[in-house]
Amino acid sequence: MNYEQAQIGAPDDNILTVEDGSFSIKDREEPSLHGINVSFRRSSFTMIVGPVGSGKSILLKSLVGEIPSCKGFVGPKSGSDAYCDRTPWLVNDTMPKNILGVSSFDQQWHETVLQACALQEDISELLNGDESLV
């Protein structure tokens, strides 16, 4: 996978830089990614694309400090960075229970989440609507 940014700005424009970064999911394993050089500019929109298994998640997890670098420099980190993994976590319960967790039921919030996630059409196709087990 090729991680290059077309325009690298002045150092003070970069909010995150990787220099000769190498990253491995497991300690003492050959790095899955190596020789990564990329800078992310303030107020920019950056997309990381590639085929399945090419290392996109490893790179993102390394950028937020979830995976330490084996080699190279990654920084500076703001402390407010986050990565939301694609692995879903759902409880074997109804849609409202999955949305609200341990919070008490709030119809307005429930509808807001359904709208934001575009789930109304999916729910309308379920036999028991949002009371169906997930």
Buried (B, 14 or more C-beta within 10 A) or exposed (E): BEBEBEEBBEEEBBBBBBBEBBBBBEEEEEBBBBEBBBBBBEEEEEEBEEEEEBBBBBBBBBBBBBBEBBBBEBEEEEEEEEBEEEEEEEEEEBBBBBBBEEEEEEEEEBEEBBEEEEBEEEBEEEEEEBEEEB
